[in-house]
Amino acid sequence: MLDLPGAPLNNSTVPPNVTRHVAFSQWTYWCSLAVSALSVRYIPAGNIQTAVLLIPVLAAILSISVAYWIYEACDEFIRIQLLKSVAVTAIIVAVGTLGYFFLELTGFPRVSMLWVNLVGWSAFNLQVILVVRRSR
C-alpha cells in the first residue's frame, strides 16, 4: 500500500480478524475431513457418498480464498512473508513425503495422502497466523 504525502498514515497493515478467519477455515477443513472419513462407514455407496467425500475440496477452496484475501489486503512486506510461507510449506510436505516414502520401503505402514494434505494445510495456516501476528 502506498502512502501519499499529506494522506493519513495507515497503521493497520493487515485486515482485522485475520486470525479468526484463518482459524475458522482450518477448523472447517478439519471438520469436513472428519465428516468425509466417517461417511465411508455410515453412508451407503452411491452418489450421496461421493458428494460427501468431496466436501473437503470445498473447505480447501475456502482456505485458499482466505489466504488469497489476506495476500491481496496486505502490504508488500507481508505478501513476501506469505509467499515464503508457501515455500516453507512446500518444503515441509516434500521432505515429509519423500522421507516417509523411504520408510515405507523399509516396512513402515502406508499412509494415506489425507494425512499429508492435513499436515500441509495445517502447516501453511499456522505460518499465516504467525506472519500476521508478527506484523502487528
C-alpha positions in Angstrom: 0.0 0.0 0.0 1.4 3.4 -1.0 1.0 6.3 1.4 0.7 9.6 -0.4 2.2 12.8 1.1 -0.4 14.5 3.2 -2.6 11.5 3.5 -3.3 10.0 6.9 -1.0 7.1 7.7 -2.4 3.6 7.6 -1.3 2.0 10.8 -3.1 -1.3 10.0 -1.0 -3.4 7.7 -3.3 -6.4 7.9 -7.1 -6.6 7.7 -9.0 -7.0 11.0 -9.9 -10.5 12.3 -7.4 -12.3 10.1 -6.5 -14.9 12.8 -10.2 -15.7 13.3 -10.8 -16.2 9.6 -7.7 -18.5 9.2 -8.6 -20.5 12.3 -12.2 -20.8 11.0 -11.1 -22.0 7.6 -8.7 -24.5 9.2 -11.5 -25.8 11.6 -13.8 -26.1 8.7 -11.3 -28.2 6.8 -10.7 -30.5 9.8 -14.4 -31.0 10.3 -15.0 -31.7 6.7 -12.3 -34.3 6.6 -13.8 -35.9 9.7 -17.2 -36.0 8.1 -15.8 -37.3 4.9 -13.8 -40.1 6.6 -16.9 -41.1 8.6 -19.1 -41.1 5.6 -17.4 -44.1 4.2 -18.5 -46.1 7.2 -22.1 -44.8 7.6 -23.4 -43.7 4.2 -24.1 -46.4 1.6 -22.0 -46.3 -1.6 -23.5 -44.1 -4.3 -23.8 -40.6 -5.4 -24.5 -39.2 -2.0 -21.4 -40.7 -0.5 -19.4 -39.4 -3.4 -20.8 -35.9 -2.8 -20.0 -36.1 0.9 -16.5 -37.3 0.1 -15.9 -34.2 -2.0 -16.8 -31.8 0.8 -13.1 -31.3 1.9 -12.5 -29.8 -1.6 -14.9 -27.0 -0.7 -13.2 -26.5 2.6 -9.8 -26.4 0.8 -11.2 -23.8 -1.6 -12.3 -21.8 1.4 -8.8 -21.9 2.9 -7.3 -20.9 -0.4 -9.7 -17.9 -0.8 -8.9 -16.8 2.8 -5.2 -16.9 2.1 -5.7 -15.0 -1.2 -7.9 -12.4 0.6 -5.1 -11.9 3.1 -2.5 -11.7 0.4 -4.5 -9.0 -1.5 -5.3 -7.0 1.6 -1.8 -6.7 3.0 1.2 -4.7 2.1 4.2 -5.8 0.1 6.3 -7.0 3.1 3.6 -9.3 4.4 3.0 -10.6 0.8 6.6 -11.6 0.6 6.3 -13.3 4.0 3.2 -15.2 2.9 5.0 -16.4 -0.3 7.8 -17.6 2.0 5.2 -19.5 4.0 4.0 -21.2 0.8 7.6 -22.2 0.0 8.2 -23.5 3.5 5.0 -25.5 3.4 6.0 -27.0 0.1 9.4 -27.9 1.5 7.8 -29.5 4.6 5.4 -31.6 2.5 8.1 -32.6 0.0 10.6 -33.7 2.7 7.9 -35.4 4.7 6.5 -37.4 1.8 10.0 -38.3 0.4 11.2 -39.3 3.8 8.2 -41.4 4.5 8.4 -43.0 1.1 11.8 -44.5 2.0 10.4 -45.5 5.4 7.6 -47.4 3.6 10.2 -49.2 1.6 11.8 -50.4 4.8 8.5 -51.8 6.1 6.6 -48.9 7.7 2.8 -49.0 7.0 1.4 -47.0 4.1 0.0 -43.6 5.0 -3.0 -42.1 3.2 -2.5 -38.9 1.3 -5.1 -37.4 3.5 -2.6 -37.1 6.3 -0.1 -35.4 4.0 -2.7 -32.9 2.9 -3.8 -32.3 6.5 -0.3 -31.6 7.6 0.4 -29.3 4.6 -2.7 -27.2 5.2 -2.2 -27.0 8.9 1.5 -26.0 8.5 0.5 -23.3 6.0 -2.3 -21.9 8.1 -0.1 -21.9 11.2 2.5 -19.9 9.3 -0.1 -17.4 8.0 -1.2 -16.8 11.6 2.4 -16.3 12.7 3.1 -13.9 9.9 0.0 -11.9 10.8 0.8 -11.9 14.5 4.4 -10.7 13.8 3.3 -7.9 11.6 1.2 -6.2 14.2 
